[in-house]
């Protein structure tokens, strides 16, 4: 376990999104899927030297630009037919912490233990259609000649 990178080195120095902002996750999610993703993070990283459980989400920090809801849905989640949208206030009220990790607008939603997954499913709520589904296609890669 000591060979794992520490997630702290991937944390951005950035304020958390304000309470009215949305947390976005490609869906649909189930308790089993969230457990699997939380465990995957634990196998890949430590946080401050200890095992960490969490899932990837995006935060719609801005009204326009790459960290806006429209951009996240189109550029990051266009391959998802449905998405989960929940306010940062609902996430924090339920006791979950959001940590700004990797490139903006990515966040890691931390769990204390896997028993919290059921609560997280409730907080995420039912998935909604992604209005940007299929709008962005991947660029074809050129093969060297």
N, CA, C and O of each residue as an XYZ file, in Angstrom:
580
protein
N       0.815     -1.193      0.000
C       0.000      0.000      0.000
C       0.862      1.262      0.000
O       0.450      2.295     -0.528
N       2.041      1.183      0.582
C       2.908      2.351      0.664
C       3.370      2.806     -0.724
O       3.821      3.940     -0.881
N       3.263      1.933     -1.730
C       3.679      2.285     -3.084
C       2.648      3.135     -3.812
O       2.940      3.681     -4.875
N       1.457      3.256     -3.262
C       0.397      4.005     -3.928
C       0.658      5.506     -3.839
O       1.161      5.989     -2.825
N       0.316      6.246     -4.897
C       0.453      7.697     -4.812
C      -0.567      8.285     -3.844
O      -1.637      7.716     -3.627
N      -0.224      9.416     -3.277
C      -1.141     10.085     -2.361
C      -2.005     11.063     -3.142
O      -1.495     11.923     -3.859
N      -3.309     10.924     -2.998
C      -4.263     11.780     -3.689
C      -4.027     13.254     -3.366
O      -4.341     14.128     -4.174
N      -3.475     13.528     -2.188
C      -3.233     14.912     -1.775
C      -2.365     15.651     -2.794
O      -2.520     16.857     -2.984
N      -1.453     14.930     -3.448
C      -0.591     15.597     -4.427
C      -1.349     15.976     -5.698
O      -0.805     16.682     -6.547
N      -2.595     15.519     -5.844
C      -3.426     15.859     -6.997
C      -4.563     16.823     -6.633
O      -5.443     17.090     -7.451
N      -4.536     17.340     -5.402
C      -5.566     18.271     -4.946
C      -5.210     19.676     -5.416
O      -4.084     20.140     -5.236
N      -6.190     20.345     -6.023
C      -6.008     21.716     -6.479
C      -6.238     22.679     -5.323
O      -7.073     22.433     -4.453
N      -5.500     23.764     -5.321
C      -5.709     24.826     -4.339
C      -6.860     25.685     -4.848
O      -6.649     26.689     -5.530
N      -8.048     25.289     -4.518
C      -9.248     25.943     -5.040
C     -10.357     25.808     -4.006
O     -10.487     24.781     -3.341
N     -11.139     26.850     -3.888
C     -12.272     26.805     -2.957
C     -13.312     25.815     -3.467
O     -13.447     25.591     -4.670
N     -14.030     25.239     -2.539
C     -15.122     24.330     -2.904
C     -16.199     25.109     -3.642
O     -16.347     26.315     -3.440
N     -16.951     24.425     -4.497
C     -18.043     25.135     -5.176
C     -19.079     25.623     -4.166
O     -19.282     25.002     -3.123
N     -19.723     26.727     -4.481
C     -20.731     27.288     -3.583
C     -21.935     26.352     -3.489
O     -22.154     25.536     -4.385
N     -22.718     26.461     -2.410
C     -23.801     25.500     -2.144
C     -24.838     25.337     -3.248
O     -25.417     24.260     -3.389
N     -25.084     26.379     -4.028
C     -26.114     26.276     -5.073
C     -25.580     25.622     -6.349
O     -26.359     25.296     -7.245
N     -24.287     25.430     -6.440
C     -23.690     24.811     -7.625
C     -24.036     23.327     -7.679
O     -24.381     22.716     -6.668
N     -23.937     22.762     -8.878
C     -24.308     21.362     -9.063
C     -23.093     20.455     -9.121
O     -22.043     20.810     -9.655
N     -23.276     19.270     -8.551
C     -22.339     18.169     -8.698
C     -22.951     17.272     -9.767
O     -24.146     16.979     -9.735
N     -22.125     16.844    -10.708
C     -22.594     16.077    -11.856
C     -21.838     14.758    -11.920
O     -20.616     14.716    -11.773
N     -22.583     13.687    -12.140
C     -21.972     12.365    -12.295
C     -22.687     11.625    -13.411
O     -23.917     11.613    -13.475
N     -21.905     11.004    -14.293
C     -22.480     10.184    -15.342
C     -23.160      8.977    -14.727
O     -22.629      8.375    -13.793
N     -24.310      8.622    -15.231
C     -25.077      7.534    -14.633
C     -25.577      6.571    -15.685
O     -25.180      6.663    -16.847
N     -26.425      5.666    -15.306
C     -27.055      5.568    -13.992
C     -26.124      4.902    -12.979
O     -25.284      4.074    -13.331
N     -26.296      5.282    -11.726
C     -25.501      4.699    -10.650
C     -26.364      3.801     -9.784
O     -27.558      4.036     -9.599
N     -25.735      2.785     -9.269
C     -26.370      1.884     -8.310
C     -25.419      1.755     -7.128
O     -24.261      2.164     -7.211
N     -25.898      1.195     -6.046
C     -25.029      0.989     -4.883
C     -23.839      0.108     -5.266
O     -22.711      0.377     -4.852
N     -24.080     -0.929     -6.045
C     -22.996     -1.841     -6.440
C     -21.940     -1.105     -7.273
O     -20.741     -1.293     -7.068
N     -22.388     -0.276     -8.205
C     -21.449      0.464     -9.051
C     -20.647      1.465     -8.225
O     -19.438      1.594     -8.417
N     -21.300      2.170     -7.317
C     -20.593      3.140     -6.483
C     -19.585      2.455     -5.567
O     -18.486      2.970     -5.361
N     -19.949      1.298     -5.015
C     -18.991      0.546     -4.186
C     -17.765      0.169     -5.006
O     -16.631      0.311     -4.548
N     -18.004     -0.315     -6.229
C     -16.906     -0.730     -7.093
C     -15.991      0.465     -7.404
O     -14.768      0.327     -7.381
N     -16.569      1.620     -7.692
C     -15.761      2.799     -8.002
C     -15.012      3.304     -6.770
O     -13.865      3.737     -6.878
N     -15.652      3.253     -5.602
C     -14.987      3.673     -4.362
C     -13.808      2.752     -4.045
O     -12.747      3.209     -3.620
N     -14.007      1.466     -4.256
C     -12.928      0.493     -4.026
C     -11.794      0.692     -5.028
O     -10.622      0.532     -4.685
N     -12.137      1.034     -6.243
C     -11.115      1.266     -7.266
C     -10.211      2.430     -6.846
O      -8.994      2.369     -7.023
N     -10.803      3.482     -6.292
C      -9.991      4.602     -5.810
C      -9.089      4.143     -4.664
O      -7.924      4.535     -4.589
N      -9.635      3.310     -3.773
C      -8.827      2.835     -2.641
C      -7.631      2.006     -3.122
O      -6.559      2.055     -2.520
N      -7.814      1.253     -4.196
C      -6.702      0.451     -4.728
C      -5.662      1.311     -5.449
O      -4.515      0.896     -5.614
N      -6.066      2.511     -5.876
C      -5.179      3.349     -6.673
C      -4.450      4.435     -5.883
O      -3.353      4.845     -6.263
N      -5.059      4.909     -4.776
C      -4.505      6.063     -4.057
C      -4.621      5.904     -2.553
O      -5.422      5.124     -2.038
N      -3.792      6.675     -1.874
C      -3.926      6.930     -0.444
C      -4.344      8.392     -0.311
O      -4.235      9.164     -1.264
N      -4.817      8.764      0.859
C      -5.053     10.179      1.149
C      -4.397     10.469      2.481
O      -4.783      9.920      3.513
N      -3.407     11.333      2.449
C      -2.611     11.646      3.637
C      -2.045     10.373      4.269
O      -1.977     10.231      5.490
N      -1.642      9.451      3.387
C      -0.997      8.218      3.828
C      -1.932      7.098      4.245
O      -1.463      6.021      4.613
N      -3.238      7.317      4.200
C      -4.213      6.296      4.628
C      -5.092      5.887      3.442
O      -5.232      6.644      2.482
N      -5.680      4.699      3.508
C      -6.602      4.286      2.448
C      -7.736      5.301      2.299
O      -8.175      5.900      3.281
N      -8.202      5.488      1.074
C      -9.239      6.478      0.794
C     -10.328      5.849     -0.065
O     -10.048      5.096     -0.997
N     -11.559      6.168      0.263
C     -12.708      5.747     -0.541
C     -13.325      6.984     -1.161
O     -13.466      8.011     -0.496
N     -13.692      6.896     -2.424
C     -14.336      8.035     -3.062
C     -14.742      7.717     -4.479
O     -14.379      6.683     -5.040
N     -15.504      8.633     -5.042
C     -15.936      8.497     -6.428
C     -15.664      9.805     -7.168
O     -15.582     10.873     -6.562
N     -15.527      9.699     -8.468
C     -15.312     10.865     -9.313
C     -16.630     11.545     -9.643
O     -17.628     10.897     -9.959
N     -16.607     12.862     -9.562
C     -17.731     13.696     -9.968
C     -17.149     14.946    -10.613
O     -15.937     15.162    -10.596
N     -18.021     15.757    -11.176
C     -17.622     17.059    -11.685
C     -18.459     18.103    -10.978
O     -19.593     17.836    -10.579
N     -17.896     19.299    -10.822
C     -18.635     20.405    -10.214
C     -18.802     21.506    -11.241
O     -17.838     21.929    -11.879
N     -20.033     21.965    -11.394
C     -20.327     23.067    -12.304
C     -20.023     24.368    -11.564
O     -20.919     24.999    -11.002
N     -18.748     24.760    -11.570
C     -18.280     25.935    -10.841
C     -18.775     27.244    -11.445
O     -19.029     28.217    -10.735
N     -18.908     27.249    -12.779
C     -19.131     28.510    -13.494
C     -20.413     28.453    -14.321
O     -20.961     27.379    -14.570
N     -20.879     29.627    -14.741
C     -22.056     29.701    -15.607
C     -21.704     29.486    -17.072
O     -22.524     28.989    -17.843
N     -20.493     29.858    -17.456
C     -20.027     29.645    -18.826
C     -18.598     29.121    -18.768
O     -17.920     29.258    -17.749
N     -18.142     28.521    -19.867
C     -16.768     28.035    -19.932
C     -16.664     26.566    -19.599
O     -17.677     25.895    -19.400
N     -15.428     26.053    -19.537
C     -15.192     24.619    -19.372
C     -15.705     24.028    -18.056
O     -15.909     22.817    -17.974
N     -15.916     24.844    -17.037
C     -16.430     24.347    -15.761
C     -17.909     24.675    -15.584
O     -18.407     24.727    -14.459
N     -18.614     24.898    -16.700
C     -20.064     25.131    -16.637
C     -20.792     23.802    -16.822
O     -20.218     22.831    -17.315
N     -22.043     23.771    -16.426
C     -22.837     22.553    -16.567
C     -22.900     22.113    -18.025
O     -22.701     20.935    -18.322
N     -23.172     23.033    -18.931
C     -23.260     22.673    -20.350
C     -21.961     22.059    -20.858
O     -21.984     21.053    -21.566
N     -20.841     22.656    -20.502
C     -19.548     22.140    -20.964
C     -19.250     20.774    -20.368
O     -18.736     19.898    -21.064
N     -19.560     20.577    -19.098
C     -19.324     19.279    -18.465
C     -20.155     18.206    -19.159
O     -19.652     17.126    -19.468
N     -21.437     18.510    -19.402
C     -22.311     17.534    -20.048
C     -21.842     17.224    -21.469
O     -21.914     16.077    -21.910
N     -21.367     18.235    -22.182
C     -20.960     18.045    -23.574
C     -19.562     17.460    -23.712
O     -19.342     16.553    -24.514
N     -18.618     17.976    -22.935
C     -17.224     17.585    -23.122
C     -16.804     16.398    -22.268
O     -15.996     15.578    -22.704
N     -17.335     16.297    -21.076
C     -16.902     15.245    -20.158
C     -17.856     14.058    -20.129
O     -17.425     12.917    -19.960
N     -19.145     14.318    -20.292
C     -20.136     13.261    -20.068
C     -21.052     13.012    -21.263
O     -22.141     12.463    -21.095
N     -20.634     13.403    -22.456
C     -21.514     13.252    -23.623
C     -21.763     11.799    -24.001
O     -22.674     11.514    -24.778
N     -20.975     10.884    -23.469
C     -21.199      9.459    -23.763
C     -22.203      8.825    -22.802
O     -22.545      7.652    -22.955
N     -22.671      9.578    -21.826
C     -23.653      9.076    -20.866
C     -25.050      9.517    -21.282
O     -25.303     10.709    -21.454
N     -25.945      8.568    -21.442
C     -27.337      8.895    -21.784
C     -28.020      9.652    -20.650
O     -28.837     10.542    -20.884
N     -27.670      9.282    -19.411
C     -28.265      9.926    -18.243
C     -27.163     10.368    -17.298
O     -26.053      9.836    -17.319
N     -27.489     11.353    -16.469
C     -26.557     11.885    -15.482
C     -27.293     12.126    -14.168
O     -28.518     12.238    -14.130
N     -26.524     12.200    -13.112
C     -27.062     12.582    -11.807
C     -26.649     14.026    -11.560
O     -25.483     14.381    -11.732
N     -27.599     14.853    -11.158
C     -27.346     16.259    -10.839
C     -27.833     16.512     -9.424
O     -28.996     16.259     -9.108
N     -26.952     17.007     -8.577
C     -27.311     17.269     -7.193
C     -26.552     18.510     -6.727
O     -25.418     18.741     -7.146
N     -27.171     19.298     -5.870
C     -26.497     20.507     -5.386
C     -25.352     20.142     -4.444
O     -25.390     19.116     -3.763
N     -24.347     20.991     -4.419
C     -23.252     20.770     -3.468
C     -23.777     20.862     -2.043
O     -23.242     20.216     -1.142
N     -24.820     21.662     -1.832
C     -25.418     21.758     -0.499
C     -25.979     20.413     -0.050
O     -25.793     20.020      1.102
N     -26.662     19.704     -0.945
C     -27.218     18.393     -0.597
C     -26.108     17.394     -0.293
O     -26.234     16.568      0.611
N     -25.020     17.476     -1.054
C     -23.885     16.573     -0.825
C     -23.278     16.839      0.549
O     -23.024     15.899      1.303
N     -23.045     18.100      0.883
C     -22.423     18.410      2.174
C     -23.384     18.172      3.338
O     -22.958     17.732      4.405
N     -24.678     18.457      3.149
C     -25.660     18.195      4.210
C     -25.717     16.715      4.552
O     -25.947     16.346      5.704
N     -25.508     15.869      3.555
C     -25.499     14.418      3.787
C     -24.198     13.949      4.435
O     -24.065     12.775      4.779
N     -23.238     14.858      4.603
C     -22.002     14.515      5.309
C     -20.836     14.136      4.422
O     -19.824     13.641      4.919
N     -20.949     14.356      3.112
C     -19.867     14.010      2.202
C     -18.998     15.230      1.926
O     -19.487     16.355      1.827
N     -17.704     14.980      1.805
C     -16.758     16.033      1.460
C     -16.417     15.941     -0.011
O     -16.282     14.851     -0.566
N     -16.278     17.098     -0.635
C     -15.827     17.195     -2.017
C     -14.425     17.777     -2.020
O     -14.174     18.816     -1.409
N     -13.518     17.110     -2.706
C     -12.136     17.566     -2.778
C     -11.811     17.854     -4.246
O     -12.010     16.992     -5.103
N     -11.312     19.058     -4.541
C     -10.965     19.386     -5.930
C      -9.697     18.643     -6.357
O      -8.595     18.988     -5.931
N      -9.859     17.637     -7.189
C      -8.727     16.799     -7.593
C      -8.523     16.831     -9.098
O      -9.446     17.089     -9.870
N      -7.292     16.562     -9.487
C      -6.907     16.485    -10.894
C      -7.267     17.784    -11.605
O      -7.117     18.855    -11.017
N      -7.731     17.729    -12.834
C      -8.022     18.942    -13.592
C      -9.411     19.475    -13.309
O     -10.364     18.711    -13.157
N      -9.516     20.788    -13.240
C     -10.792     21.449    -13.019
C     -11.735     21.107    -14.162
O     -11.305     21.236    -15.309
N     -12.926     20.701    -13.970
C     -13.795     20.764    -12.795
C     -13.957     19.430    -12.045
O     -14.955     19.230    -11.353
N     -12.974     18.513    -12.181
C     -13.077     17.213    -11.506
C     -13.025     17.385     -9.993
O     -12.294     18.226     -9.469
N     -13.813     16.574     -9.311
C     -13.813     16.532     -7.843
C     -13.835     15.067     -7.426
O     -14.280     14.204     -8.182
N     -13.356     14.796     -6.225
C     -13.506     13.476     -5.632
C     -14.447     13.615     -4.443
O     -14.196     14.394     -3.524
N     -15.522     12.857     -4.475
C     -16.481     12.826     -3.373
C     -16.022     11.717     -2.441
O     -15.985     10.547     -2.823
N     -15.671     12.093     -1.209
C     -15.092     11.144     -0.258
C     -16.163     10.435      0.563
O     -17.179     11.019      0.938
N     -15.903      9.166      0.826
C     -16.748      8.365      1.719
C     -15.894      7.913      2.894
O     -14.715      7.603      2.728
N     -16.491      7.876      4.087
C     -15.760      7.372      5.250
C     -15.679      5.860      5.232
O     -14.668      5.278      5.626
N     -16.757      5.218      4.769
C     -16.774      3.763      4.643
C     -17.824      3.362      3.614
O     -18.636      4.181      3.185
N     -17.795      2.098      3.228
C     -18.702      1.625      2.183
C     -20.161      1.594      2.616
O     -21.050      1.527      1.767
N     -20.423      1.642      3.915
C     -21.813      1.682      4.382
C     -22.515      2.970      3.950
O     -23.744      3.019      3.908
N     -21.746      4.011      3.629
C     -22.328      5.286      3.206
C     -22.848      5.273      1.764
O     -23.496      6.222      1.324
N     -22.563      4.204      1.042
C     -22.967      4.142     -0.361
C     -24.482      4.238     -0.514
O     -24.963      4.900     -1.434
N     -25.236      3.599      0.360
C     -26.705      3.656      0.273
C     -27.196      5.099      0.420
O     -28.097      5.531     -0.298
N     -26.604      5.830      1.345
C     -26.960      7.238      1.514
C     -26.597      8.030      0.269
O     -27.357      8.896     -0.165
N     -25.445      7.738     -0.302
C     -25.014      8.442     -1.504
C     -25.976      8.198     -2.669
O     -26.265      9.120     -3.431
N     -26.464      6.987     -2.811
C     -27.443      6.681     -3.866
C     -28.676      7.564     -3.691
O     -29.204      8.101     -4.665
N     -29.133      7.712     -2.449
C     -30.298      8.567     -2.178
C     -29.999     10.030     -2.505
O     -30.834     10.719     -3.092
N     -28.813     10.501     -2.127
C     -28.440     11.892     -2.375
C     -28.349     12.168     -3.876
O     -28.797     13.216     -4.339
N     -27.781     11.248     -4.627
C     -27.655     11.439     -6.074
C     -29.017     11.467     -6.754
O     -29.191     12.131     -7.776
N     -29.971     10.755     -6.195
C     -31.313     10.734     -6.759
C     -31.371     10.013     -8.085
O     -30.381      9.437     -8.536
N     -32.539     10.045     -8.710
C     -32.686      9.342     -9.988
C     -31.910     10.061    -11.090
O     -31.748     11.281    -11.054
N     -31.436      9.297    -12.062
C     -30.724      9.939    -13.171
C     -31.687     10.711    -14.067
O     -32.876     10.404    -14.155
N     -31.134     11.717    -14.722
C     -31.899     12.552    -15.648
C     -31.296     12.410    -17.038
O     -30.102     12.137    -17.160
N     -32.093     12.587    -18.089
C     -31.524     12.529    -19.442
C     -30.438     13.591    -19.614
O     -30.580     14.724    -19.155
N     -29.369     13.208    -20.273
C     -28.297     14.141    -20.578
C     -28.623     14.812    -21.911
O     -28.583     14.157    -22.952
N     -28.946     16.106    -21.896
C     -29.305     16.781    -23.145
C     -28.139     16.866    -24.136
O     -28.346     17.161    -25.313
N     -26.929     16.612    -23.668
C     -25.748     16.669    -24.535
C     -25.282     15.288    -24.989
O     -24.233     15.166    -25.622
N     -26.051     14.247    -24.672
C     -25.660     12.882    -25.051
C     -25.427     12.787    -26.557
O     -26.282     13.166    -27.358
N     -24.261     12.280    -26.922
C     -23.941     12.051    -28.314
C     -23.599     13.291    -29.112
O     -23.373     13.196    -30.319
N     -23.554     14.453    -28.477
C     -23.288     15.693    -29.214
C     -21.824     15.845    -29.609
O     -21.518     16.448    -30.637
N     -20.924     15.304    -28.803
C     -19.502     15.434    -29.091
C     -18.977     14.061    -29.455
O     -19.192     13.095    -28.723
N     -18.303     13.972    -30.561
C     -17.708     12.703    -30.960
C     -16.209     12.781    -30.759
O     -15.618     13.860    -30.811
N     -15.609     11.644    -30.533
C     -14.158     11.617    -30.366
C     -13.485     11.851    -31.705
O     -13.944     11.383    -32.747
N     -12.409     12.570    -31.651
C     -11.651     12.822    -32.869
C     -10.970     11.532    -33.300
O     -10.465     10.777    -32.469
N     -10.960     11.292    -34.573
C     -10.269     10.103    -35.062
C      -8.761     10.325    -34.927
O      -8.255     11.428    -35.131
N      -8.083      9.280    -34.587
C      -6.628      9.357    -34.438
C      -5.977      8.946    -35.750
O      -6.352      7.948    -36.366
N      -5.021      9.717    -36.151
C      -4.297      9.382    -37.372
C      -3.235      8.356    -37.055
O      -2.533      8.432    -36.047
N      -3.146      7.409    -37.940
C      -2.062      6.422    -37.820
C      -0.832      6.937    -38.546
O      -0.935      7.532    -39.618
N       0.318      6.707    -37.961
C       1.544      7.135    -38.658
C       1.715      6.351    -39.952
O       1.392      5.165    -40.009
N       2.216      7.003    -40.978
C       2.427      6.337    -42.280
C       3.771      5.722    -42.364
O       4.114      5.124    -43.384
